[in-house]
Amino acid sequence: MKIVIVGDGKVGLTLTEQLSAEGHDIVIIDRNQQVLRDSQEAYDVMVVTGNGASMQVLKEAGADTADLLIAATSADEINLLCCITAKKMGCRHTIARVRNPDYSRQLTFLKAELGLSMTINPEAAAAREIFHILQFPSSINRDFFAKGQVELVEFKIRPNSPAVGKSLLELYRSSRVKILVCAVERGASVTIPSGDFVLQAGDIIHVTGVNHNLAALMRYLNLPTTRIREVVIVGGSRLGYYLAETLSRVGMKVKIIEKNYDRCVELSELLPKVLVINGDACNQKLMNAECAGKADALISLTDIDEINLVISLFASQIGVPKTITKMDRIDQFDAFKAMGVDSIVSPKNLICNDVLRYVRAMRNHRGDAVISLHRLVNHRVEALEFMVDKNTPHTNVPLKDLTLKKNVLLACIRRKGKLIFPGGNDTFQPEDTVIVVSTTENKIANLRDIFAVQEIEKL
């Protein structure tokens, strides 16, 4: 597909990297010639220098014949104007990044009028992600499928865990909890495991299940189940605002530590239930006074990854039970985890997952195109949700009689509101929702893609 990306900042660059890797023809528009040259050399894409809201520049980039335009500049108004202009010129689909809370509240009303296919807000998406993690504080990460009925949660196996030395089949039998381990990280390797896979201390497991079963698994694994009541947020950015508003609304006690005095005043007016502290979170005396023995969680949201790392590590050192660290550079994820960082959230990557899901659905006109997509293990594993339709192959065939591609796992089937964690005698049927976990090399766009070559040849 031909995709035009307006804006080559953090979000635009990440979208360029991931969409070009999936084989799409990418054209980037930006005012900065040096940034464009760097992207052109790194990803072999077309570039156009200029204002993405200009009809002449859009025409030069081929927006009038493009399948999709994504406007991801730093200005909401420019993004909206880019999309409106491109749509009028003939672009099939448009996506705008809109970060201002005032605009976000009215976009549902204006979406159709503006011709927008989708809007993306990295900060709001990250705030939701952090909120979900705080509800399950022993989890490293948490995603949702099947209209929220099924969760995919990431846990670390501790040395004192009863799961150490057990195979997955033994874990399922001894825990008596209906869950499925979909992926296991061990050091630098990742495995889509079978039932005889043996767990070790330090493994990070990605588990699907319903909420109460996952809570039961946490108790079995001797993971702490402390409820989060008091939270310290470092950084008063838009993300800090979105998160503080959400947490205070559900009754949590929230503090924001922000260096900029004027921003502190602004946040105090916007968030009357939140204590806003003007100070530097790198100051150990301040952190000890505000966090040690008080905070149940600290979320570090500054614009510098390294500062977020230092603040989170110090918070862990002084006894804060849960830390969440904002990070932009995904190439540093593994290094941060090796240093002992708890949970990592990347706003731009959350948004890129949504865009990738939308693009794959566009490319595939079949009824069983991807509904939702979550990337795990530093983009090495994908969890995808599909709707089965009448054209999906091998419906009503027992799974034991089918051969799936290597490193593909059928994690869950949702049928008429009921959940099935499938065994060999189960089938999938039209109107089922199916959750699949796979390594990214398989590039799955629809359910047909999960089957081994010999199964396709039978059709």
N, C-alpha and C positions, 0 to 999 in steps of 0.2 A: 504494500500500500504506500501511497505518497502522503507523507506527513510533514507539515510545516510547523516548526517550533519558533515562537517569537520570544526572545529573551534567553541569553546563554549564561544565566547565573546558576546558583546551586541546583534549583529544581530543573531548569532547562538542560543543564549539563547532564544531570542524572538521567533524565528522560532520553536525551540523545544517546547516551551510552547503552541503555537497556533496549530501546527500540531499534537502534541500528544493529545490535547483537541478534535481534529476532528477524533480521533480513528486510526491514522496511527501508524505503527510499526517503531519506531525511534531508530537509532544507532548513537551515537555521537563519533567523533574522536577528541582528543585534547592531547596536551603534559602535561597539568596541571592536575594531579591526584585529587587534592582537588576540583577543579572546576567541574570535572567529577562526583565526589562523591556527590556534592551538587545537580547537575542536576539529577542524578540517584535517589536520595532520594525524590526530589521535584516532578518529573514527571514520575517516574517508567519507565525509558528508559534503553536500553542497552548502554554500554560505552566501548570504546577501547582506551587505552593509546598509543600514538605514533605519528609519522609524517604522516599526511594524504596524502602526496605525495608518500609514500612508497607503492609499490605493495603488499608487505607482510601484512602491516597494513590494507590496503584496502580490501584485501582478508579475513583477520580475521573479519573485519566489515561486510563482505558479500556484498561488492560493486559489485561483479561480477554478482550477481543475484538480485540486487536492482532495483526498478522501477525508482528511482531518487536519484542523489547525488547533494548536495548543498555545494559548497566550499565557506566558509565565514571567512577565516582566515584574519589576518591583512595585508598579503602580496599578491599582485595581481599575482605575478609569481607563487607562491605556488598554488593559487586557479586554475590558468589555467592548471598547471601540474597535479593537482588532477583530474580535469575534463577529460583531455586527457587520462590519465592512466585508469581511471574508465570506460570511454567509450570503450577503447580498450579491457578491461577485460569483457565487456558484459553488463554494466549498460545501461538501456534503455534511460534515459534522464539525462542531467547534467546542472547545473546552477552555474555560477561563479560570485562572487563579484569582480568587477574591478573598482577601484577608480581613478587610475592615468589618468589624461586627455589625455596624449599622447596615452595610450593604447585604451582609449574609442573611439578615432577618427578612429582607424583602425580596431576595432572589427567587424564592419559590413562587412568589406572585409574578415576577417579571421574566422568569426563565423562558417561557414560550414566546413572549413578545420580543425578547432579545435574540431568539433563535439559538439559544445555548443548548447543547446536548448534555452538558455536565459542567458543574463548577467544582473546583478543588480548593481546599483551605488547609495547608500543611499544619498550621498551629492548632486549629480546632481538631483536626484528626489526631494529632499528638496528644492533646489534652484528653480526648476520649480514651486513647490507648493507655495513658498513665492512670486514669481513673479506674479502668478495668483491672490493671495490675494491682493497684492499691486495695481493691476488693478481695484479691487473692494474694496477700503479701508474700507468701512462700513461693509464688510462681516467679519465673524470670520474664515470661512473656505470656500473652493471652489473646487468642483470636476467636471469632464466632462464625458459625455456619448455621444453615437451616433455620433462618429467621430467629437466631439466638438460642435455639434449643440445644445445639451441639457446640462444645468448646474444644479448642485445641490449646493446651496449656503446657508450658515448658518448666520442668523441675530439674534440680540437681540432686544426684544420689549422694548422700553424705556417708562418711565412713561408718557411722553407727546404724545405718539403715538396714532393716531386715531383708531388703532386696539385694544386698551385696552377695554375689556368688550364686544367685538364683537365675535360672533361665526364665524367659518371659512366660512360658507355659506354667512354670512353678509359681511365678508371681501372680498370675491370674487365679490359680487355684488357691494359694494361701491367703491372698488378700480378700477373696470372695467379692470382688468389685468388678462390675461390668465396664471395663475400659479397654482401650487398645493403644499400645505403644507403636507409634507410626515411624519415628526416626530417633536415632541415638547418635549424639556427638561424643566422640572419645578422642581427646586431643585435637589434632588437625583433621581427623577422618570423620566421615558421616556415613551411617548405615541405615538402610530401610530394612528392619530386622524381621527374621522369621521367628517362630516360637521357640527354637532352641538357642537363641541368642542369650548369652550369659552376661548379666549386668555387673559392673565394677564400680567401686567408689570413685566419685568424680565424673561419672557419666552424666551427660545432660540428656534427659529423655523428653520427647514431645508426645503428649498423650491426648487422645480424643475421648470424650465422654460427656455425660450430662453433669450439671453442677454438683448435685448431691453425691454422685459417685466419685467425682474428682476430689471433693472434700473428704470423703472416706479414704481415698487413696493417700491423701496428705497425712491423715492420722496414722495410717498403716506404715508410711515411710518415716514416721517420727519427725515430720516437718512442723515447724511452729505455726500455730493458727491464730496468733494475736491479732485482734482487730485494730485497725489504724484509726486513731482518734485525733492526733495532733501532727500536723505536717508543716515543714519548713520548705519554702520555695525560694531558691536562689536565682534572682533575675526577674525583673519586672517587665519583660517583653510582652508582646501580644500573647504568646504561648503561656507565660506566667499569669496573665490576666484571665485567659480562658479557663485555665486549670483552677485558679483560686476561686473564680466564680462558681464553677461546678462543685468543688469540694465544700465551699461554705454553704452552698444551697442544700447539701445533704447532711449538714450539721457538724462537719469536721471543723476543728479549730485550726486556722491557717495563719501563718506568718509569711510575709514576703521580705526578703533582704535585697535591697536595690541600692547601687552606688549613686545613681543620679538623683539629686534632690528634687528637681522639678518633676521627674517621673514619679517619685514617691508621693508628692502632693496630688498629682493626677490620679494615681491608683487609690489613694485614700478617699478621694471623692467618689470614684467609680465603685469601690468595694468597701462599703461602710462596716461590714462584719469582719473584715480582714485587718490584722495588725501589720502595718507597713513600716519597716525599719530601714532608715537611711544608713547604710554601712557597707563595708567590704567583706564579703564572705571568706576571703583569703586571710582575714585577721583571726588568728586562732582564739584570742580572748573572746571575741564576739561570738564565734561558733560555739565555744564552750558554754558561754552564758545562755545562748538561745537554744542549743540542741542537746547538750549532754544531760542525760537523765530526764529529758522532757519530750523530745520529738520521737514519734513512732516511725517517721519517714522523712527523708530529705530528698528533694528533687532539684538537681542542678541544671539550670536552663540558660546559662550565659551563652554568648555567641562564639566562645572559644573552647574547642574540644578539650585542650590540655588543662584549662582552668576547671572545667567541669570534672575532669578525671581527678585532679588534686583535691577538690572540695569533697567529692564522693568518698574517696579513700580516707580522708581525714574524718569525715562523719562516721564511717564504719569503725575507725580506730577509737573514737570516743564513745562508741556504744550505740549509735543510732541503728535500730534493727533492720531498716529497709532503706536502700538508696536506689534512686533511678537517675540515670545520667543521659542528658541529651547529647547526641553526637551526629555530626554531619558526614564525616569521612568513613565510609563503610570499609575501606581498606584497613582501618585500624581496629575494627570490631574484635578480631581474635586477640590482638595484643592487649586491648583493654580488659577482655575477659580473663586473660592469663594473669593480669595484675590483681584480680580479685574483685573487679567491678561487678555489681549485682545485675541490675536490669539496664539495658541500653535502649533508647528510643531515638529514632531518626525521622523527623517530620517529612523530609523530602522523600524518603523511601516509602513511607506509608502512602503518600500521594501517588508515587510511581506505581505501586501495586494496584491502586484503583484504576489508573490510566491503562496499565497493561491488560487488566481484566477487560476494560471497555474495548481496547484495540483488538484483542483476540476475539471478542464477541462480534465486532464489526467484520473481521476477516472471515469469520465462519458464519454463514447464513443458515446453518442447520439449526434445528430446534434444540439440540443438545450442546449448544455453545456454553462457554464458561459463564457462570453466574457471579461467583466471587473467587478471589485469588489472594493468597497470603504467601509471602516468601519467608523462608526460615533459614537458619544456619548460614547467615551471611550470603543469602541468595543461592545457596547450593541445593535447596529443597523447596518444592512448591506444594501447597495444599490448595486444591481446586474443588469447586462445587459445580455440579452440572444438573440439569433437568433432563430426565430420560423422556424421549418422545417416541412416536410410532416408528420412526425411521432408524432409531438406534439399533445397531446390530446386537444379536445374541440376547435379546430380552427373553425372560422366562427360561433361560438355560442355567442349570446349577453351576455355581462358580467353580466347583471342583472339576467340571468338564471343560473349562476355558483356560487358556494360557495367556497371562498378561505379560507385558514387556518386563524386562529386567528392571528392578528398582522401582516398581509400581505397586502400590498397596491400596486396596479398596477398604477405606476406613469406616464408612458408615453409610447406611441407606435410610432415608426418611420416607415413610409411606403413610399417607393420610394422617399426618401428625404423629405417627408412632416411629420410634427409632429402632433400627436393626443394626447390631454390630455383627457383620456377616460371617457365617461359617461356610463350609463347602457345599451345603445343601441349599443355601439361600440363592435367590435370583434377584435381578433388578427388572422392574416392570415400567411401562409407560406411566408418566406423571410422578414417578419416584424422583427424589433428590438424592444424588450420589456424591459422596466426598471421597476424593482421590488424593493420595500423597505420592509424590514422585520426585526423583532428582531432576534438576532443571535441564539436563542434557536431552531428556525425552521430548521437550517442547510440546506439551499437550494442549491442544486448542478445543477438542471435543472428545466425547467418549469413545469414538472410533479409534482415537490415538492411543488408548491404553492397552490395546490388544497386540500380542505378538504377531509377526508377519504371517505365520501359518494360519492364524485365526482369520485374518483379513482375506487370505487367499481362498478360504472356504465360502466366502459370501458370493 
